[in-house]
Amino acid sequence: QVQLVESGGGLVQAGGSLRLSCATSGLSFTMYSMGWFRQAPGKEREFVAAISRSGGSTRYSDSVKGRFIISRDNAKNTVYLQMNSLKPEDTAVYYCAVASEWGSSRTPDVANEYGYWGHGTEVSVSS
């Protein structure tokens, strides 16, 4: 059974930082690219970042590029999202996800290319 458990969310002031973690189990972690998405109240889920199986390739949305860093620790089956210079518009529930394509090193930026999802962790950024 595949499980993804996000942690690290919370309330932070604008300009601050948070580090999200997503611990996985029940899958061959090194065989899948991973992604982070977010959903703000009243808005659709949107892509944030993705990382390839080895970690050698990453992709970011324009809204977070230069502020967020995605990384992974294949020994710990965990993916991270370091969020710096946070803005109120970053407020959302953040979800990690496993790419659907086994063995691929693509970094998809659309939700329908991800097969497993965590339950999310809430991030609130105050102004």
RAKA-V7525 format. One record per residue. N is the residue number from 1. RES is the residue in one letter. D_FIRST is the distance of its C-alpha to the first C-alpha in whole Angstrom. Layout:
n res d_first
N RES D_FIRST
N RES D_FIRST
This chain:
n res d_first
1 Q 0
2 V 4
3 Q 6
4 L 10
5 V 13
6 E 16
7 S 19
8 G 23
9 G 24
10 G 28
11 L 31
12 V 34
13 Q 37
14 A 38
15 G 38
16 G 36
17 S 32
18 L 29
19 R 26
20 L 22
21 S 19
22 C 16
23 A 14
24 T 10
25 S 8
26 G 5
27 L 8
28 S 11
29 F 13
30 T 16
31 M 16
32 Y 16
33 S 18
34 M 17
35 G 19
36 W 20
37 F 22
38 R 24
39 Q 25
40 A 28
41 P 30
42 G 31
43 K 30
44 E 27
45 R 24
46 E 26
47 F 25
48 V 26
49 A 25
50 A 23
51 I 22
52 S 22
53 R 20
54 S 23
55 G 24
56 G 27
57 S 27
58 T 27
59 R 28
60 Y 29
61 S 30
62 D 34
63 S 33
64 V 32
65 K 33
66 G 35
67 R 34
68 F 30
69 I 28
70 I 25
71 S 24
72 R 21
73 D 20
74 N 19
75 A 19
76 K 17
77 N 15
78 T 16
79 V 18
80 Y 21
81 L 24
82 Q 27
83 M 29
84 N 33
85 S 36
86 L 34
87 K 36
88 P 36
89 E 34
90 D 31
91 T 30
92 A 27
93 V 23
94 Y 22
95 Y 18
96 C 16
97 A 15
98 V 13
99 A 16
100 S 15
101 E 17
102 W 16
103 G 19
104 S 21
105 S 23
106 R 24
107 T 23
108 P 23
109 D 25
110 V 24
111 A 21
112 N 20
113 E 19
114 Y 16
115 G 13
116 Y 11
117 W 12
118 G 13
119 H 15
120 G 18
121 T 21
122 E 24
123 V 27
124 S 31
125 V 34
126 S 37
127 S 40
